[in-house]
């Protein structure tokens, strides 16, 4: 298939659902499948996929939204850097409204902090070139998907000797997060829909660890309705046949080895942190990236004094358990009342990839059963 409407064909979706139902009848227990990526969560709700699946299948929403897993303490650190009088702070728009312990970057901007929304790390480097008398700091977020662009920007800054530029690095790694989930005694999963965006960089090989150590099948999936339905069918087929493999549904963009150029660039600039805090998941060993000593002059944590504190989440907010897949967003007492996209308490309601944002945006259609897979 070459065109997007082919991936949204209702007749092909019905055929896949029929095959999924046949496989469900061969399995004795309800099946819990986690879609790791927040973009998958939104696609599932947008196209009503959860509503047309057999009731024996429960989709669990994972921690694949990098803004959602950002803990309050690291947000406080970012805000503290932005409030330095000689700093221009550059960030992706998703992070502007994420609540720290006291305020947000957006509120800090209204109070006088010089904060710019950018679309790539290179945009922040351009700002540094245009403002040589200012310190420009880029707020680096995201999994392996976005880390190569940050690494390339640091290499460019080094090549051009742009010393008024630095990065507040919060890049994180997907495999340690999956391990942390699978080590949680309360979370029972049968299989994973693997993240397509991350896998375009890292490939499929790193997920072998999950299959070998935890015996959980994984299918790397694209983001269109037929991609997701086919991935669920592939997972069920593995379970029926008592197989545990890493399979690649998203072969049009993902290959086994990944993007070796991107991986080499990341490895040149970054190294693994011993521990990194995740909202809801706590400290996860070897789960974050930090800037290597060779590029220490571009590390904002070396240039600025930051609070560097662990801050507890809001007591009423269930973001942590939602990110772990232990509860659904509608089970949170403040969901849709005190916590909305306009007045978010937790990160899952702020980000465009957050599970709470997906439930809030599409929940009425889901409850009435009107959301269907359409072109």
VEXLODREN-76775 format. One record per atom (N, C-alpha, C): x, y, z; residue number from 1. Coordinates in steps of 0.001 Angstrom, whole numbers, plus 500000, padded with zeros to 6 digits. Each point is the difference from the previous one (the first is absolute). Last residue first. Example, Ala and Ser with C-alpha at 12.3 -4.5 7.8 and 13.67 -1.06 7.14 Angstrom:
REM VEXLODREN-76775
xx:yy:zz:i
512850:497750:507080:2;
500820:501190:500060:2;
499230:501090:500730:2;
500290:494280:499930:1;
499110:501190:500000:1;
500900:501200:500000:1;
END
This chain:
REM VEXLODREN-76775
xx:yy:zz:i
487628:506535:506580:375;
501049:500631:499191:375;
500107:501474:500371:375;
498462:496408:503711:374;
499519:500559:498738:374;
501144:500596:499229:374;
498401:497081:504687:373;
501126:500098:499081:373;
499467:500458:498646:373;
497371:501478:504480:372;
500260:498850:499144:372;
501241:500217:499161:372;
496789:501931:504422:371;
501298:500178:499371:371;
500374:498745:499212:371;
496019:500613:502767:370;
499885:500617:498671:370;
501316:500087:499265:370;
498417:498383:504645:369;
500258:499024:498958:369;
499966:500568:498602:369;
499593:502046:504547:368;
498771:499801:499248:368;
500179:499037:498835:368;
503687:501129:502832:367;
498915:499523:500876:367;
498718:499725:499237:367;
503767:501906:497743:366;
500258:498617:500399:366;
498842:499451:500814:366;
499950:504526:498737:365;
499747:499128:498855:365;
500190:498541:500375:365;
501046:503167:503259:364;
498557:500021:499733:364;
499648:499085:498830:364;
504635:500643:501185:363;
499231:499114:500877:363;
498503:500007:499709:363;
504139:502359:498032:362;
499177:499062:499242:362;
498987:499230:500834:362;
503068:503481:501741:361;
499649:500458:498657:361;
498981:499093:499318:361;
501810:498886:504306:360;
499188:501219:500090:360;
499500:500424:498628:360;
502974:496342:500306:359;
498689:499660:500563:359;
499093:501224:500011:359;
504423:500724:498677:358;
499289:499178:499011:358;
498609:499643:500492:358;
502889:502276:502923:357;
499575:500898:498928:357;
499216:499241:498935:357;
501967:497512:503429:356;
498855:500762:500515:356;
499465:500960:498931:356;
503934:497541:499023:355;
498818:499136:500034:355;
498767:500760:500483:355;
504154:502512:497429:354;
499605:499464:501294:354;
498723:499179:499944:354;
502549:502667:496544:353;
500094:498542:499962:353;
499489:499361:501289:353;
500232:504731:499356:352;
499179:499540:498878:352;
500044:498489:499861:352;
500744:502447:504827:351;
500664:499668:498753:351;
499021:499561:498926:351;
498500:501106:504504:350;
500619:501135:499317:350;
500450:499628:498599:350;
498093:496972:503306:349;
498951:500840:499432:349;
500588:501135:499169:349;
502776:496981:502398:348;
499257:499177:499041:348;
498861:500780:499338:348;
502807:501807:503576:347;
500572:500071:498655:347;
499192:499216:498975:347;
497591:502187:504416:346;
501059:499051:499688:346;
500428:500073:498553:346;
496788:502987:501692:345;
500709:499734:501251:345;
501191:499096:499734:345;
497085:503637:496668:344;
500576:498689:500292:344;
500662:499939:501371:344;
496512:502967:497123:343;
500497:500120:501380:343;
500620:498677:500422:343;
498457:500457:495566:342;
500135:501432:500312:342;
500579:500218:501394:342;
499038:495572:498426:341;
501089:500579:499211:341;
500215:501488:500266:341;
497980:497419:504071:340;
499588:500039:498597:340;
501180:500535:499187:340;
498453:498722:505399:339;
501092:499812:499046:339;
499444:499888:498581:339;
497098:500580:503703:338;
501074:500936:500332:338;
501132:499930:498984:338;
496591:497355:498378:337;
499373:500976:500912:337;
501042:501062:500347:337;
501014:496183:497227:336;
498857:500655:499376:336;
499271:500985:500884:336;
503048:496755:502600:335;
499931:499968:498540:335;
498720:500660:499489:335;
501483:499105:504663:334;
500001:501376:499486:334;
499903:500052:498479:334;
500101:495841:502522:333;
498899:500805:500534:333;
499947:501407:499413:333;
501787:495414:497568:332;
500568:501076:500812:332;
498878:500950:500408:332;
499294:496385:496993:331;
499975:499561:501394:331;
500622:501021:500948:331;
499894:500406:495163:330;
498700:500318:500586:330;
499866:499524:501442:330;
504040:499029:497408:329;
499824:501412:500343:329;
498679:500318:500673:329;
501944:495125:500716:328;
499609:500750:498811:328;
499795:501466:500392:328;
503484:496384:502461:327;
498635:500542:499993:327;
499757:500699:498673:327;
504032:497656:500619:326;
499258:499383:501099:326;
498562:500492:500091:326;
504014:501130:497041:325;
498963:499126:499476:325;
499154:499344:501069:325;
503671:503387:500214:324;
500379:498608:500251:324;
498968:499024:499458:324;
499233:504642:499734:323;
501194:499732:499214:323;
500494:498572:500190:323;
496407:501482:502626:322;
499566:499940:498599:322;
501185:499662:499106:322;
500803:500775:504549:321;
499392:498679:499786:321;
499475:499843:498580:321;
501851:504204:501151:320;
501000:498957:500200:320;
499447:498617:499719:320;
497101:503841:499953:319;
500869:499878:498825:319;
500998:498852:500131:319;
496172:501830:502868:318;
500344:498597:499807:318;
500937:499782:498808:318;
498558:504186:503812:317;
500267:499619:498614:317;
500462:498551:499918:317;
499088:502607:504057:316;
498750:499622:499337:316;
500213:499433:498605:316;
503640:501649:502746:315;
499370:498839:500648:315;
498743:499531:499285:315;
504324:502288:497623:314;
498771:500463:500653:314;
499249:498788:500540:314;
505163:499102:499393:313;
498888:500423:499166:313;
498842:500508:500859:313;
505254:500305:501616:312;
498859:499084:499902:312;
498914:500574:499099:312;
505426:500846:499708:311;
498772:500634:500472:311;
498831:499044:499783:311;
505786:500430:500266:310;
498902:499101:499664:310;
498735:500564:500633:310;
504419:503017:498431:309;
499260:499340:501085:309;
498973:499024:499426:309;
503418:503613:498247:308;
500310:498573:499934:308;
499345:499228:501152:308;
500676:505038:498651:307;
499557:499395:501266:307;
500319:498509:500088:307;
503219:503166:497065:306;
498597:499593:499933:306;
499604:499320:501308:306;
504050:503282:497344:305;
499607:499363:501263:305;
498510:499695:499940:305;
503383:500353:495592:304;
499026:500653:500871:304;
499789:499201:501284:304;
503052:498669:496394:303;
500043:501465:499933:303;
499154:500681:501065:303;
500279:495186:499273:302;
501317:500476:500438:302;
500058:501523:500078:302;
496149:497818:498394:301;
500135:499612:501414:301;
501375:500341:500547:301;
498892:500615:495371:300;
499428:501047:500866:300;
500121:499659:501474:300;
503145:498545:495782:299;
499104:499371:500976:299;
499489:501062:500973:299;
503401:500378:496443:298;
498639:500160:499492:298;
498956:499357:500915:298;
504730:499807:500789:297;
499729:501442:499896:297;
498603:500280:499470:297;
501844:495526:500350:296;
499493:500535:501264:296;
499674:501484:499919:296;
501572:496196:496892:295;
499123:501112:499600:295;
499399:500697:501223:295;
502933:496295:500440:294;
500635:500685:498877:294;
499190:501217:499545:294;
498384:496946:503349:293;
500921:501022:500520:293;
500689:500771:498881:293;
495104:497860:499121:292;
501344:499529:500322:292;
500910:501160:500412:292;
494595:499856:500689:291;
500998:500467:499041:291;
501389:499548:500458:291;
495453:497181:501114:290;
500652:501241:500406:290;
501099:500317:498993:290;
495133:496701:500588:289;
501255:500359:499351:289;
500549:501286:500603:289;
496653:495713:502001:288;
500101:501341:499450:288;
501349:500219:499344:288;
498636:495975:502380:287;
498835:500314:499163:287;
500046:501376:499366:287;
502629:497029:503468:286;
500470:499995:498608:286;
498896:500364:499011:286;
497935:499000:504646:285;
501423:499927:499659:285;
500230:500011:498487:285;
495917:502324:502684:284;
500233:498816:499178:284;
501473:499970:499609:284;
496391:502484:503792:283;
501352:499929:499453:283;
500172:498693:499233:283;
494966:501445:500297:282;
501108:500190:500931:282;
501351:499978:499296:282;
495276:499712:498316:281;
500826:498796:500009:281;
501189:500119:500947:281;
496741:503583:499386:280;
499226:498776:500129:280;
500819:498738:500108:280;
502407:504041:497900:279;
498726:500182:500681:279;
499257:498660:500005:279;
505316:500079:499887:278;
498843:500011:499111:278;
498755:500250:500837:278;
505836:500574:500455:277;
498654:499925:500574:277;
498921:500100:498925:277;
505152:497835:499861:276;
499246:501164:499545:276;
498586:499877:500545:276;
505507:497805:500400:275;
498588:500035:500390:275;
499352:501239:499419:275;
504347:498831:498568:274;
499793:498863:500910:274;
498550:499899:500437:274;
501269:502103:495191:273;
500019:500382:501412:273;
499793:498756:500866:273;
502197:500157:494887:272;
498855:499623:500830:272;
500193:500497:501431:272;
502002:502606:495605:271;
500227:498735:500687:271;
498834:499759:500949:271;
501157:503275:495213:270;
499356:499642:501263:270;
500578:498705:500578:270;
501603:501935:495824:269;
499733:501173:500852:269;
499505:499617:501389:269;
501031:496714:496580:268;
501146:500917:500023:268;
499805:501112:501023:268;
496544:496844:499082:267;
501072:499414:500815:267;
501222:500899:500084:267;
496335:501279:497201:266;
499615:500007:501417:266;
501144:499511:500881:266;
500655:499670:495397:265;
500016:501407:500419:265;
499616:500128:501475:265;
499712:495760:497967:264;
501398:500391:500176:264;
500120:501443:500480:264;
495718:498382:498892:263;
500495:499337:501209:263;
501450:500407:500279:263;
498001:501484:495990:262;
499405:500673:501159:262;
500534:499412:501301:262;
501313:497897:496039:261;
500580:501349:500060:261;
499481:500754:501208:261;
498210:495733:498992:260;
501331:499926:500605:260;
500684:501364:500080:260;
494872:498220:500023:259;
500762:501032:499275:259;
501383:500102:500646:259;
497217:495297:500211:258;
499717:501398:500277:258;
500833:500938:499144:258;
499662:494979:500088:257;
501155:500672:500598:257;
499736:501457:500356:257;
496575:497188:497933:256;
500580:499263:501132:256;
501075:500804:500733:256;
496323:502844:497406:255;
500698:498761:499661:255;
500704:499456:501236:255;
495714:503672:498324:254;
500868:499434:501041:254;
500709:498767:499455:254;
496754:502515:497392:253;
500907:501002:500566:253;
501023:499430:500980:253;
496754:497331:497606:252;
500213:501050:499002:252;
500919:501103:500520:252;
498439:496208:502630:251;
501205:499758:499213:251;
500235:501067:498940:251;
496970:498949:504157:250;
500287:501320:499423:250;
501236:499924:499104:250;
498438:496279:502598:249;
498904:500339:499093:249;
500329:501252:499200:249;
502993:496253:502774:248;
499998:501363:499485:248;
498857:500181:499008:248;
501563:496698:504591:247;
499579:500061:498609:247;
499841:501457:499579:247;
502254:496639:504044:246;
499873:501389:499581:246;
499641:499978:498515:246;
498712:495922:503531:245;
500955:500567:499059:245;
499800:501506:499877:245;
498145:495125:502182:244;
500357:501286:500604:244;
501117:500604:499168:244;
495760:495842:499828:243;
501267:500577:499570:243;
500251:501298:500763:243;
496069:496702:499776:242;
500962:499905:501102:242;
501403:500434:499559:242;
495696:500164:497542:241;
501027:499039:499594:241;
501095:499825:501036:241;
496476:503100:500727:240;
499336:498739:499676:240;
501025:498917:499677:240;
501577:504379:500701:239;
499514:499418:501249:239;
499328:498646:499760:239;
501475:502500:496240:238;
501138:499525:500801:238;
499527:499304:501268:238;
496750:502079:497416:237;
500483:498798:499313:237;
501218:499424:500728:237;
498267:504105:501451:236;
499122:498892:500372:236;
500455:498696:499352:236;
502300:503923:498783:235;
500258:499647:501396:235;
499148:498816:500440:235;
499264:501787:495709:234;
501303:499333:500051:234;
500352:499572:501424:234;
496079:502575:499338:233;
499836:498662:499426:233;
501302:499211:500072:233;
500165:504496:501252:232;
499271:499225:501012:232;
499788:498565:499513:232;
501901:502959:496945:231;
500942:499721:501086:231;
499341:499189:501106:231;
497342:501579:496428:230;
500868:498908:499561:230;
500991:499625:501096:230;
497251:503687:500819:229;
499219:498764:499985:229;
500852:498816:499552:229;
501970:504266:499844:228;
499774:499586:501387:228;
499210:498699:500051:228;
500808:501952:495755:227;
501268:499650:500650:227;
499741:499407:501377:227;
496379:501820:497658:226;
500327:498641:499574:226;
501345:499542:500549:226;
498590:504487:500993:225;
499097:498985:500568:225;
500349:498567:499608:225;
504066:503445:500098:224;
498691:500039:499356:224;
499128:498867:500542:224;
504687:500761:501145:223;
499046:500806:500752:223;
498633:500149:499345:223;
504253:495948:500236:222;
499731:501332:499473:222;
498811:500622:500700:222;
503185:496126:502345:221;
498812:500362:499219:221;
500080:501406:499435:221;
502681:495321:502307:220;
500216:501413:499708:220;
498940:500435:498994:220;
499795:495925:503651:219;
499867:500321:498578:219;
500175:501498:499840:219;
501059:495799:503900:218;
499971:501407:499619:218;
499816:500090:498489:218;
499549:496207:504600:217;
500082:500332:498571:217;
499908:501504:499771:217;
501928:497448:504438:216;
498859:500791:499540:216;
500167:500306:498512:216;
502994:497789:503629:215;
499092:499151:499221:215;
498719:500738:499612:215;
504190:501413:502443:214;
498666:500075:500596:214;
498953:499170:499252:214;
504759:500249:498748:213;
500017:500052:501465:213;
498612:499886:500611:213;
500645:499961:495180:212;
500818:498943:500601:212;
499900:499976:501519:212;
497726:503385:497452:211;
499492:498673:499659:211;
500758:498905:500739:211;
501509:504393:500476:210;
498684:499871:500627:210;
499415:498619:499721:210;
504090:501154:497918:209;
500177:499847:501445:209;
498670:499768:500700:209;
500197:501139:495390:208;
500228:498573:500255:208;
500164:499725:501487:208;
499593:504387:497912:207;
498836:499426:500668:207;
500155:498503:500250:207;
503298:502715:497559:206;
500018:500215:501452:206;
498832:499367:500748:206;
500347:499768:495029:205;
500888:499134:500785:205;
499940:500252:501511:205;
497739:502469:496241:204;
499250:498994:500755:204;
500880:499166:500923:204;
500901:505336:498441:203;
499741:498733:499344:203;
499223:499041:500891:203;
501481:504776:500713:202;
500721:498903:500664:202;
499809:498656:499308:202;
497950:504068:498149:201;
501386:500301:500377:201;
500715:498753:500518:201;
495460:499824:498818:200;
500659:500451:498770:200;
501465:500318:500271:200;
497106:498879:503592:199;
500594:498859:499300:199;
500602:500378:498660:199;
497604:503136:502760:198;
501272:499631:500620:198;
500711:498941:499162:198;
495658:501146:498585:197;
500941:501111:499828:197;
501372:499655:500569:197;
496341:496856:500487:196;
500519:500129:498644:196;
501054:501081:499851:196;
498577:496802:504361:195;
499942:501371:499481:195;
500660:500133:498641:195;
497463:495402:501924:194;
501236:500763:500139:194;
499925:501352:499314:194;
496524:496533:502464:193;
500075:500682:498708:193;
501178:500959:500108:193;
499410:495467:503133:192;
500225:501426:499761:192;
499793:500342:498529:192;
498274:495936:503994:191;
500722:500349:498783:191;
500104:501512:499867:191;
498081:497698:503863:190;
500254:498845:499141:190;
500888:500348:498810:190;
499331:501979:505409:189;
499890:500229:498569:189;
500277:498712:499238:189;
499121:502348:505234:188;
499997:498736:499274:188;
499732:500266:498522:188;
501544:502704:504826:187;
499664:500136:498590:187;
500159:498662:499291:187;
501070:500814:504690:186;
498569:500183:499785:186;
499592:499998:498527:186;
504661:499644:501691:185;
499193:498811:500335:185;
498521:500132:499700:185;
504407:502108:497419:184;
498997:500457:500960:184;
499031:498856:500313:184;
503592:499904:496723:183;
500422:499627:501353:183;
498994:500403:501068:183;
499440:501141:495415:182;
499858:498553:500124:182;
500470:499492:501358:182;
500462:504636:498920:181;
498583:499613:499996:181;
499835:498513:500266:181;
504363:501636:499455:180;
499430:500471:501264:180;
498525:499634:500107:180;
502191:499095:495936:179;
500458:499099:501064:179;
499410:500403:501346:179;
499212:502797:496353:178;
499229:498763:499870:178;
500414:498998:501071:178;
502477:503955:499766:177;
498630:500290:500459:177;
499125:498754:499912:177;
504454:499838:498298:176;
499951:499978:501465:176;
498609:500301:500567:176;
500495:500293:495233:175;
500124:498621:500508:175;
500043:499955:501535:175;
499823:504262:497498:174;
498750:499244:500073:174;
500165:498623:500647:174;
502611:504904:500912:173;
500141:498783:499211:173;
498805:499075:500224:173;
501210:505782:500259:172;
499775:498750:500719:172;
499967:498828:499029:172;
501534:505711:500769:171;
499684:498894:499096:171;
499965:498676:500776:171;
500846:504849:501298:170;
499042:499109:500653:170;
499564:498878:499050:170;
503730:504531:500657:169;
499730:498708:499379:169;
499075:499139:500857:169;
501426:505204:498772:168;
499540:499353:501234:168;
499436:498649:499575:168;
503750:503263:497417:167;
498834:499117:499961:167;
499706:499492:501406:167;
502679:504576:497396:166;
500096:498766:500785:166;
498660:499270:499976:166;
503191:504640:497918:165;
498922:499027:499804:165;
500227:498786:500897:165;
502977:503814:499108:164;
498869:500496:500780:164;
498772:499101:499840:164;
504245:499359:497681:163;
500142:499696:501425:163;
498873:500554:500869:163;
501481:498418:494874:162;
498927:500850:500539:162;
499895:499721:501497:162;
502940:498193:496096:161;
500496:500648:501223:161;
498995:501011:500552:161;
499703:496826:496152:160;
499983:501447:499766:160;
500457:500797:501222:160;
499801:495222:500141:159;
500715:500298:498757:159;
500102:501497:499748:159;
497434:498419:503681:158;
501433:499794:500228:158;
500805:500381:498762:158;
495334:500107:499691:157;
500451:501069:500894:157;
501503:499895:500267:157;
497972:496557:497542:156;
500054:501228:499203:156;
500496:501170:500850:156;
499237:495927:502157:155;
501162:499879:499119:155;
500166:501246:499132:155;
496161:499736:502654:154;
501184:500189:500848:154;
501275:499893:499168:154;
496000:499049:497823:153;
500058:501430:500326:153;
501203:500309:500877:153;
499013:495501:498941:152;
500505:500711:498824:152;
500151:501499:500274:152;
497985:497352:503334:151;
501425:499686:499880:151;
500626:500742:498819:151;
495336:500293:500591:150;
500712:500754:501038:150;
501499:499778:499894:150;
497314:497485:497165:149;
499976:501411:499585:149;
500701:500875:501030:149;
499436:495347:500963:148;
501006:500263:498962:148;
500039:501456:499551:148;
496666:498542:503270:147;
501369:500174:500494:147;
501027:500226:498893:147;
495111:498958:499635:146;
500441:501393:499885:146;
501448:500218:500423:146;
497953:495567:500041:145;
499482:500648:498788:145;
500615:501375:499793:145;
500622:497148:503900:144;
501020:499910:498962:144;
499551:500641:498688:144;
497241:501861:503936:143;
500678:498712:499929:143;
501075:500052:498906:143;
498368:504585:502625:142;
499601:498970:499065:142;
500824:498733:500089:142;
501085:505577:500944:141;
499057:498985:500488:141;
499850:498900:498960:141;
503008:504804:501439:140;
499995:498789:499173:140;
499143:498918:500650:140;
500722:505500:500002:139;
499401:498997:500880:139;
499802:498722:499183:139;
503591:504301:499404:138;
498962:499187:499370:138;
499558:498912:500967:138;
502444:505142:500396:137;
499909:498634:500521:137;
498843:499288:499309:137;
503503:504655:499684:136;
498828:499330:499448:136;
500027:498537:500428:136;
502177:505052:501526:135;
500172:498548:500103:135;
498706:499345:499521:135;
501973:504997:498367:134;
499084:499236:500844:134;
500432:498534:500071:134;
502027:503422:497204:133;
500137:500509:501363:133;
499093:499280:500991:133;
500057:499153:495203:132;
501268:499573:500599:132;
500210:500482:501430:132;
496016:499217:496423:131;
500062:500697:501298:131;
501278:499613:500739:131;
498831:498195:495707:130;
499446:501349:499852:130;
500097:500818:501284:130;
501397:495429:499852:129;
500829:500759:499063:129;
499543:501454:499897:129;
497408:497025:502560:128;
501283:500268:500665:128;
500925:500817:499093:128;
495911:498480:498251:127;
499755:501065:500982:127;
501304:500375:500694:127;
500093:496357:497108:126;
499877:501254:499239:126;
499775:501185:500939:126;
499965:495712:501855:125;
501365:500390:499650:125;
500008:501293:499177:125;
495893:498042:501082:124;
500587:500635:501189:124;
501447:500414:499743:124;
497684:497638:496645:123;
499397:501327:500173:123;
500625:500720:501188:123;
501114:495498:499205:122;
500764:500942:499164:122;
499416:501405:500041:122;
497807:496301:502183:121;
501154:500530:500738:121;
500803:501017:499188:121;
494847:499659:498849:120;
501122:499074:499950:120;
501137:500578:500834:120;
495832:502179:499781:119;
499549:498771:499349:119;
501115:498976:499840:119;
498808:504208:503826:118;
500727:499645:498776:118;
499467:498673:499460:118;
498929:504419:503709:117;
499563:498703:499496:117;
500684:499738:498668:117;
501679:503194:504306:116;
499618:499902:498597:116;
499522:498578:499701:116;
500945:503688:504417:115;
499802:498614:499568:115;
499461:499992:498578:115;
501843:503232:504175:114;
500122:500079:498538:114;
499965:498574:499445:114;
497693:502204:504659:113;
501054:499129:499476:113;
499976:500036:498474:113;
496708:502323:502848:112;
501193:500689:499535:112;
501127:499129:499481:112;
495356:498959:501557:111;
500614:500749:501095:111;
501346:500605:499611:111;
497471:497214:497070:110;
499147:501166:500264:110;
500571:500870:501109:110;
502210:495955:499020:109;
500122:500932:498864:109;
499171:501253:500241:109;
499661:496456:503051:108;
501288:500675:500156:108;
500219:501016:498885:108;
496232:497257:499728:107;
499827:501018:501037:107;
501295:500754:500247:107;
500209:496432:496999:106;
499135:501044:499448:106;
499778:501120:501005:106;
502346:496131:501326:105;
500821:500857:499146:105;
499170:501128:499404:105;
498218:498207:504595:104;
500306:499389:498708:104;
500926:500928:499230:104;
499034:499078:505656:103;
499594:500768:498829:103;
500299:499207:498740:103;
500708:498244:504498:102;
499404:501294:500306:102;
499404:500706:498784:102;
502068:495586:499861:101;
499423:499990:501346:101;
499287:501305:500331:101;
500105:498883:494928:100;
501014:499653:500984:100;
499358:500023:501371:100;
497454:499318:495050:99;
500162:500583:501331:99;
501217:499485:500747:99;
498971:500896:494596:98;
500182:498887:500939:98;
500259:500554:501394:98;
499416:502431:495708:97;
498940:500000:500999:97;
500098:498845:500991:97;
503239:500778:496394:96;
499714:501318:500558:96;
499001:499954:501151:96;
501788:496368:496957:95;
500497:500129:501372:95;
499557:501282:500684:95;
498992:498852:495353:94;
499328:499068:500912:94;
500399:500204:501457:94;
502089:502396:496257:93;
498755:500548:500522:93;
499298:499109:501005:93;
505404:500028:499419:92;
498861:499588:499177:92;
498711:500465:500670:92;
504447:502834:501005:91;
499320:498744:500317:91;
498979:499652:498926:91;
504252:503672:502004:90;
499293:499495:498822:90;
499412:498622:500288:90;
502009:504800:502595:89;
499703:498574:500178:89;
499133:499534:498831:89;
503680:504072:501442:88;
498873:499730:499103:88;
499784:498494:500033:88;
502633:503377:503756:87;
499717:498761:499271:87;
498831:500172:499039:87;
502063:502939:503569:86;
500733:500074:498728:86;
499714:498810:499086:86;
498030:500569:504487:85;
499744:501229:499231:85;
500694:500059:498647:85;
498011:495564:502556:84;
501241:500760:500046:84;
499881:501212:499080:84;
496619:496600:500358:83;
499827:501239:500765:83;
501304:500758:500217:83;
499617:495636:497829:82;
499355:501028:499162:82;
499896:501342:500708:82;
501666:496159:502328:81;
500950:500460:498978:81;
499401:501153:499197:81;
497195:497922:503104:80;
501059:500747:500693:80;
501032:500532:499008:80;
496621:497139:498390:79;
499456:501323:500308:79;
501048:500866:500693:79;
501102:495508:499160:78;
499891:500749:498735:78;
499513:501418:500255:78;
500102:497064:503668:77;
501365:500342:499570:77;
499972:500834:498723:77;
495944:498274:501572:76;
500462:501090:500866:76;
501411:500446:499618:76;
498290:496233:497853:75;
499325:501218:499529:75;
500419:501202:500830:75;
501527:495847:501378:74;
500729:500424:498807:74;
499334:501217:499355:74;
497878:498092:503769:73;
501305:500544:500365:73;
500798:500481:498811:73;
495746:497744:499513:72;
499904:501415:500398:72;
501361:500603:500305:72;
499831:495910:496501:71;
499614:500251:501395:71;
500021:501484:500336:71;
499027:497231:495268:70;
500911:500985:500572:70;
499590:500323:501436:70;
497663:497137:496790:69;
500845:499346:501005:69;
501015:500952:500614:69;
496905:501423:496531:68;
499225:499458:501114:68;
500882:499424:501106:68;
501827:501574:495860:67;
499587:501115:500853:67;
499284:499477:501241:67;
501288:496865:496688:66;
501136:500536:500743:66;
499665:501192:500882:66;
497160:495606:498452:65;
499894:501441:499769:65;
501106:500691:500806:65;
498953:495185:500078:64;
500773:500427:498845:64;
499850:501450:499622:64;
498363:496443:503567:63;
500701:501244:500345:63;
500810:500577:498855:63;
495243:496826:499605:62;
501325:499988:500604:62;
500634:501355:500186:62;
494885:497338:499750:61;
500731:501140:499454:61;
501320:500172:500749:61;
496586:495666:498717:60;
500593:500724:501119:60;
500891:501090:499428:60;
495639:496683:498264:59;
501175:500790:499637:59;
500435:500829:501205:59;
497142:495188:499328:58;
500089:501278:500705:58;
501292:500684:499585:58;
496528:495741:498191:57;
501254:500744:499865:57;
499892:501318:500754:57;
496336:496953:499648:56;
501072:499226:500631:56;
501343:500724:499942:56;
495929:501521:497852:55;
500105:500390:501407:55;
501107:499250:500732:55;
500264:501068:494648:54;
499278:499106:500921:54;
500233:500411:501452:54;
500427:503907:496413:53;
500714:498783:500375:53;
499115:499098:500856:53;
498835:504445:498457:52;
499659:498924:499074:52;
500761:498710:500278:52;
500581:504092:502584:51;
498572:499674:500016:51;
499647:498829:499085:51;
504436:501909:500252:50;
499678:499266:501230:50;
498548:499535:500011:50;
501546:502757:496421:49;
500500:498627:499926:49;
499625:499192:501237:49;
499084:504766:498160:48;
499057:499110:500671:48;
500435:498552:500031:48;
502293:504144:498303:47;
499346:499127:499034:47;
499077:498960:500649:47;
502402:503247:502638:46;
499522:500767:498844:46;
499187:499124:499058:46;
502243:498057:503732:45;
498763:500701:500347:45;
499427:500753:498809:45;
504072:497702:499422:44;
499011:499013:500441:44;
498674:500674:500320:44;
503748:502691:499012:43;
499453:499371:498793:43;
498909:498997:500357:43;
502350:502012:503531:42;
499114:500965:499347:42;
499398:499428:498723:42;
503163:497353:502292:41;
498817:500205:500843:41;
499015:500941:499317:41;
504210:499359:498005:40;
499115:498851:499798:40;
498711:500172:500802:40;
503333:503145:500660:39;
499389:500205:498679:39;
499099:498834:499634:39;
502585:499807:503977:38;
498834:500853:500127:38;
499326:500295:498673:38;
502914:495453:501138:37;
500114:501366:499486:37;
498701:500785:500148:37;
500527:495289:501242:36;
500995:500781:500733:36;
499913:501484:499642:36;
496301:495994:500253:35;
500613:500819:498955:35;
500902:500997:500705:35;
498185:495039:501792:34;
500391:501402:500228:34;
500518:500615:498718:34;
496480:495764:501491:33;
501040:500442:499078:33;
500303:501470:500277:33;
497280:495370:502113:32;
500376:501388:500261:32;
501208:500362:499140:32;
495739:496105:500088:31;
501355:500355:499572:31;
500235:501486:500242:31;
496664:495674:502081:30;
500079:501346:499412:30;
501453:500394:499741:30;
499164:494773:500001:29;
499874:501116:500944:29;
499953:501330:499258:29;
500395:495708:497717:28;
499097:499723:501119:28;
499740:501213:500885:28;
500972:499310:494491:27;
500707:500366:501228:27;
499035:499941:501173:27;
498652:499297:495464:26;
500978:498946:500282:26;
500793:500267:501271:26;
496776:503072:498198:25;
499275:498799:500411:25;
500942:498854:500349:25;
501706:504071:498183:24;
499570:500171:501393:24;
499274:498756:500517:24;
501249:500266:495418:23;
501134:499694:500870:23;
499620:500131:501472:23;
496771:501192:496774:22;
500288:498575:499892:22;
501137:499600:500939:22;
498975:504575:499576:21;
498980:499289:500778:21;
500235:498491:499967:21;
502745:502698:497299:20;
500314:500209:501420:20;
499007:499251:500878:20;
499208:500098:495376:19;
501138:499131:500303:19;
500398:500105:501477:19;
496652:502889:498466:18;
499503:498623:499931:18;
501109:499010:500341:18;
501135:504516:499597:17;
499241:499773:501231:17;
499476:498571:500037:17;
502124:501411:496055:16;
500955:499803:501092:16;
499290:499727:501321:16;
497359:501069:496277:15;
500637:498696:499791:15;
501002:499696:501112:15;
497950:504238:499933:14;
499040:498963:500383:14;
500598:498612:499845:14;
502559:503649:498488:13;
499913:499996:501466:13;
499047:498916:500484:13;
500306:500785:495406:12;
501198:499297:500472:12;
500012:499941:501529:12;
496578:502458:498073:11;
499823:498584:499675:11;
501204:499172:500445:11;
500055:504800:500497:10;
499089:499325:500938:10;
499841:498505:499709:10;
504353:503224:499028:9;
498929:499347:499253:9;
499083:499230:500956:9;
504242:502778:500440:8;
498785:500315:500760:8;
498761:499378:499352:8;
504498:499922:498209:7;
500220:499538:501368:7;
498794:500291:500898:7;
500145:501466:495486:6;
500031:498543:499970:6;
500196:499405:501392:6;
500202:504687:499206:5;
498625:499511:500095:5;
499932:498483:499922:5;
504209:502322:499538:4;
499508:499942:501372:4;
498580:499456:500076:4;
503452:498383:496162:3;
499309:501235:500343:3;
499281:499864:501336:3;
502560:496412:497822:2;
500821:501192:499831:2;
499357:501265:500557:2;
500195:494097:500393:1;
499153:501193:500000:1;
500882:501243:500000:1;
END
